[in-house]
Amino acid sequence: MTADFNFNAKYRSLEGEVKAAMDAAAGRSGPDYRHYPYARQARLSWYQDAAGEWAYRDLDAHLWEVFCEQCGDTDGPAENQEAKVQHLRGPYRSKHQAKHAAGKHYRSFDR
């Protein structure tokens, strides 16, 4: 097993925990309970695994992106996403900029 694979598995596990927590909050949070944009390091070297799911081999050390499943981001390469998802995803030059964009995007649904 390579270091890249372990790193990928670590983030997949974290994303699974976030999704499980969002599902558990379904009764409390209203119709937008799955709306949870978050900042992450930009992912590189995308490929489809044996199950047809998108996976990645590397992270960009200098760029960040915003992921929002509720808005239609299906993961995988940005160029495979709709224009509005590509715009939200970025990339951003810093973690701070990506977190700011994610927060601004989240607040736009909190009205």
C-alpha positions as CSV (number, residue, x, y, z in Angstrom):
1,M,0.0,0.0,0.0
2,T,1.4,3.4,-0.9
3,A,1.4,6.6,1.2
4,D,-0.9,8.2,-1.3
5,F,-3.5,5.5,-0.9
6,N,-3.4,5.8,2.9
7,F,-3.8,9.5,2.6
8,N,-6.8,9.1,0.3
9,A,-8.4,6.5,2.7
10,K,-7.9,8.9,5.6
11,Y,-9.9,11.7,3.8
12,R,-12.6,9.3,2.5
13,S,-13.1,8.2,6.1
14,L,-13.4,11.8,7.3
15,E,-15.9,12.6,4.5
16,G,-17.9,9.5,5.5
17,E,-18.1,10.7,9.1
18,V,-19.3,14.2,8.0
19,K,-22.0,12.6,5.8
20,A,-23.1,10.3,8.6
21,A,-23.4,13.2,11.0
22,M,-25.4,15.2,8.5
23,D,-27.8,12.2,8.0
24,A,-28.2,11.9,11.8
25,A,-29.2,15.6,11.9
26,A,-31.9,15.2,9.3
27,G,-34.8,15.7,11.6
28,R,-33.4,18.8,13.3
29,S,-32.0,20.8,10.5
30,G,-34.8,21.3,7.9
31,P,-34.7,20.7,4.2
32,D,-31.1,21.8,3.6
33,Y,-29.6,19.5,6.1
34,R,-27.2,18.0,3.5
35,H,-25.9,21.5,2.5
36,Y,-22.4,21.5,3.9
37,P,-19.8,23.2,1.7
38,Y,-16.3,22.7,3.0
39,A,-12.8,23.7,2.1
40,R,-10.2,21.0,1.2
41,Q,-6.8,20.8,-0.5
42,A,-7.2,20.6,-4.3
43,R,-7.1,17.0,-5.4
44,L,-5.0,15.8,-8.3
45,S,-4.5,12.7,-10.4
46,W,-8.2,11.7,-10.4
47,Y,-9.1,8.1,-11.5
48,Q,-12.1,5.8,-11.2
49,D,-11.6,2.9,-8.9
50,A,-12.8,-0.7,-9.4
51,A,-16.3,0.3,-8.1
52,G,-16.5,3.2,-10.5
53,E,-16.1,5.8,-7.7
54,W,-13.8,8.8,-8.2
55,A,-10.5,8.6,-6.2
56,Y,-7.3,10.7,-6.3
57,R,-3.6,10.1,-5.9
58,D,-2.3,13.5,-4.9
59,L,-3.1,16.8,-3.2
60,D,-1.9,20.2,-4.3
61,A,0.2,21.7,-1.6
62,H,-0.7,25.2,-2.6
63,L,-4.3,25.2,-3.9
64,W,-7.6,24.7,-2.1
65,E,-11.1,24.0,-3.3
66,V,-14.7,24.1,-2.0
67,F,-16.8,20.9,-2.2
68,C,-20.6,21.1,-1.8
69,E,-22.5,17.9,-2.6
70,Q,-26.0,19.6,-2.2
71,C,-25.1,21.9,-5.1
72,G,-24.4,19.0,-7.4
73,D,-20.7,18.4,-6.9
74,T,-20.2,14.7,-7.6
75,D,-16.5,14.8,-6.8
76,G,-14.0,13.8,-9.4
77,P,-12.3,16.3,-11.8
78,A,-13.6,19.8,-11.7
79,E,-13.9,19.8,-15.5
80,N,-16.6,17.1,-15.2
81,Q,-18.8,19.4,-13.0
82,E,-21.5,21.9,-14.0
83,A,-20.3,25.5,-14.5
84,K,-21.8,26.7,-11.2
85,V,-20.0,23.9,-9.3
86,Q,-16.7,24.6,-11.1
87,H,-17.1,28.2,-10.1
88,L,-17.7,27.4,-6.4
89,R,-15.0,24.7,-6.3
90,G,-12.2,27.1,-7.3
91,P,-9.3,26.7,-6.9
92,Y,-8.4,29.1,-4.2
93,R,-4.8,30.3,-3.4
94,S,-5.2,29.6,0.4
95,K,-7.1,27.6,2.9
96,H,-8.4,30.9,4.3
97,Q,-9.9,32.0,0.9
98,A,-11.5,28.6,0.4
99,K,-13.0,28.6,3.9
100,H,-14.3,32.1,3.4
101,A,-15.9,31.1,0.1
102,A,-17.5,28.0,1.7
103,G,-18.8,30.1,4.6
104,K,-20.2,32.8,2.2
105,H,-21.8,30.0,0.1
106,Y,-23.4,28.4,3.2
107,R,-24.8,31.7,4.5
108,S,-26.4,32.4,1.2
109,F,-28.8,29.4,2.0
110,D,-29.3,30.5,5.6
111,R,-32.0,33.1,5.0
